[in-house]
Amino acid sequence: MIDRRTLLAAALAGVALPAPSPASAAGADTLRIGYQKNGILVVAKQQGAIEAALKPLGVGVTWVEFSFGPPLLEAISLGALDLGQTGDAPPVFAQAAGSPLVYVAAQEAAGSGAAVLVQKDSPIRTLADLRGKRVAFAKASSAHNLTIAALEKAGLTYRDIEPVTLAPADAAAAFARGSVDAWTIWDPYFAIAEMQPTTRVLALATDIAKPNNFFLAHRTVATERAPVLDAALEALSGVARWCEANRGEVAALLSRGTGVPLTATRRAVDRTDYVIGPMTPSAIAEQQRVADRFHALGLIPRPIRIADALRTPASQNG
């Protein structure tokens, strides 16, 4: 039976989620993957790369689209998904809430595909000018972290702005009608907004903080279905290498797979680093800084250790 939290996650994502069940009992013949409107997972879906890798194992793939990271990880927490990709903040909030997720791979320094945007004629010229302004971003998303990091860079605090927490589509509408003064957002929403003649980029993510992305799985999947997970991740690594060498084709695939205009998609692709690797010490340390930042502001209820949510290597599972 789907409970209220599952319905909420589905509503936020704009999709119908499969009924949640324990990850180990979700069906050994299916891997359920959550994805967003950008990135390696969309390309893999279009190419059928994970399906091909899992076919010899007798495993199929179910894909579920989400508008941003928090509801995707909520679905993993509820046992309605097995694997997904998000930015840096969503897993911090999920772990602090007791989610059984684990980090299984990283996309470090993922590029400059996020930014703080303002209207072209806005008097805001520097990050310091955000003082007292209404800044929109999705709560518990990578944009939430980028906003706070931007304030720190400018010598401001979270209390110096008026946070306006909105899902990407709602934030886009608020930004377009001038209901907010600035908007922190990622691709492809960033690329679409950037193409509007009334939009100006105040600061890119790469000028503020290191933008890491992560692949996350339910802990039970990582331990009890390790061969399936490893095969999927190996397929994604191959897709990432292909993306680095074929950006024009990547843009075409992403545009077809998401419905985002090709011109905007090309912008997003050109500023993305398609490299998937393990959770390195630098990625763990940076993610710990993100967690500590949110705890210091009282935005997560307790301190967490990123190391507690790392996948145990298969060779240590016995």
N, C-alpha and C positions, 0 to 999 in steps of 0.2 A: 504493500500500500504506500502511495506517495504522500509524504507528510507535508506540513505547511512550509518547512524550510526548503524542501525540494521544489515546491510550487513557486516559492520566492526566487530561487535560483533560476528556474526556467523562465519566469517573467522578466528577470533582469537580462537574461540572455536573448530573449525573443525566440526561444526554441522550445520544443517539447523534449524533455529529457527522458531517457529510458528509466524504468522503475529501479530505484536503488536496491542493491543487494550486496552482501559481503563480497569483497573483491575476489576472494578465492572461489566463490560460488557463482560469480557473475556469468560463467560460461567459459570453459576452457577453450572453446572454439572461436572466441571473439575477443579482440582488443578494442576497447572504446576510447577514442581519442577526441579531446576537445581542442578546437583551434579558433583563431581570430582572423580578421580580414587582411592579414599580411604575414609574410614570413615563410620560413622553410616548410612548415606543415602544410600550407596551402599548395605549394609546389609539389610536395610529396603526394598529396591527395590527387592532384591533377595528373601526375605521372603514374600513379598506382604503385609507387616504389615500395611502400610498406606492405601492401597486399602481396606483391611478388616475393618479398623476403619472408613473409609468414606462411605462404602457401605450402612449402614443404613441411611445415610444422602442423598443417591442418588447421590453421587459425585464420579467420577472416577479420575484417576491420569495419568498425562503425564510426562514422564521423559526426560530431555535433559542433555547430558553430556558436560562438559567444561574442558579445560585443566588447567585453573587456575581461581582465583577469580574475577579479574577486569572485564572480559567480561561477567561473570555470573551476576554481579551486574549491568552492563550496560543493560543487558536484563531485569532485574527487573525494572530498571529505565524507560525503554522504554515501559513497560507494556506487555512484551513478556513472562515474568515469574512471578510467584506468591511468591515462596519461594525458598531459597537456603542457602548453608553453605559456609563460607569462613574463612580465618584467620583474623588477626587483622587489617592490613593495608587497604585492599580493601574498607571496608565501610567508612573509614576515607576519602579517596579520593572521593568516591561517594557522601558522605554528603557534602563535600566542593564544589562539582560541582552542588549541588542543587537537588540531587536525592531524590525521595519520599520514601526512604526505612526506615524501623524501625527495631530495634533489638528486636527479640521475644524470644530468649533463648541463653544461653551461655554454652560452653564446656570449663570450666576453667581448667588451668594447664593441657592442653590436652596431655601432655607427652613430650617425647624427640625426636619426629619424624621430626626434622629439624636440620640442621647443616651447618657449613662452611666447605667445602671440599677443599683439595689440592691434588696434585699428590704425590705419596709416596716418590719420590726422590726430592721433592721441598725443597728449602732452607728455606721456610716459616715454622717456628716452633712455633711461638706464634702469637696472634692477632696483636701485635705491629709490626710484620714483614710484615703486609699488606700495610704498608706505600709505596706509589708509585706503587702499584701493580694493575693489571686489575682484578676487582672482578665482576663476573657475577651474576645477579639475575633478577627476573621478576619485572618490574616496577609496583609500587602500590600494590605489593603483600606482604604477610607476610615476605617473604625473604628480601624484601626491608627494612622493619623495623628491621629485625634481623641483617642485615648488618650494619645499622647505630648504633644499640645498641651494637654490637660487637666492633665497632670503639670507641664508647664512653668508653666502658669497658677498652680498651687498651690505653686510653688517646689520641686517634686520632680524627680527624674530617672527615666529608664527603669529604672535599677538599683534604684530604691526600691520597685518592685512585683515580683510574680511573674507574668510574662505567661503566659497560657494561650491558645494560638492554636488556635481551633476554627472550623469552618464554621458558618454561622448556625444550622442545625438542631441541630447537636451542642452549640453554645453555649447554645441555648434549653433543651435538656434538662439541661445541667450547671447552669445558673442555677436552673431549677425545683427541682432536687433539692438545691440548696445546696452544690454541689461547688466553686463559685467565689463570690467575695465581691461582684463587680461584673461588669457586662456592657456593653460598648460596642457599639451596634448601630444600624441604620438602618431606615427604613420599608420594607415593611410589618411586618417582624418587631418593630420598636419598638412600633408601634401595637397589635399583638396582645398583646405582653407587658404593655404599659401598662394594658390593660383588665383584667388580673388584679388582684384586690384585695390580693395580697401584694407587688405591685411598686411601687417608688417611684422617681421620676426624681431622680437626684442633680444632673445638670446637662444642659442642652440644648446642642446643637452651636452654636447662635447665641450662647450665652454664653461659648463657648470659642474658636472659630476660624471663619473664613469658609468655609462649606460649598459649594464649587464642584463641579459635575459637568461631564463632558466627553463629546463624541462623537468617536470615534476610528475611523480607517480604515487599511487596509493602504496603505502608500505607493504601491504600484503602482496600486491602485484610484484613489487621489487624482490620479495623473498621467495614467494611460492611459484612465480611465473617468470623467473629470471631469464631462461633461454628465450622466451617470447619477447621480453623487454629488450634484451641485448640485441636480438635480431632487428627489432624496430629501430633502435638507436643507431645500429650500424648502417641500416638503410638511410636514415636521416643524415648521417655523416657523408654518405655518398652523394645525396641530394645537395648538401651544402657545398661540396667541392664542385659539383656541376653548376650550381648557381654562381659561384665566383667566376667561372669561366664563360658563362652564357647569359649575361645580364639582359640582353635584348629579349631572348626567349623567356627568361624569368618574368619579365614585365608582362609579356603577352599571356603567359600562363596565369599569373596572378590576376590580371584584369578579367580574364575569362572566368576564373574561379570565384571572384568576389563581386563582379559587377562594377568595381571602381574604374573610372575612366582611365584609359591607357596612359594619357599624358601625366596624370597624377601618379599613377603606379610607377611610371619610369622614374619620376623624381624620388620616390621612396626606395626603389631598387638601387638607384645609383649611390645612395648614401648609407646602404646597409652592408655590414661585414658579415658574410655568410660563413662562419666558422663555428663548428660544434666541437667541444672537447670536454674533458672531465672537470670536476670541481677542483680547481687548482687552489693552492694556499692563498693566492692573491684574490681570487673570486670569493672564497670563503671570508677572508678578512674584510673585503669591501661590503659583502652582504651583512656581516656582523656590525659594521658601522651604520648601515641602514637601520638595522634592528635597534641598535642603541639610540639612534636619533629619534625614532618613534617612541621608544620607552621614555626617554628624557622629557619628551613633550607630553607624556601621559596619554598618548594616542593608542598604545597597546597596554593591556592590563598588567602585564608582568614582564620582567626581563627574560629573554630567551637566548639560547646558544644555538647558532646555526649548525655547529658540529653535531648536535643531537638529531638533526634531520638529514644527515648525509646517508646515502645508501651504503650498506655494508657490502664490500666487494664480494662477488659470487664465490671467489676462492676461499673466503672466510666463512661461508655459510655451512661448511661441512659437507 
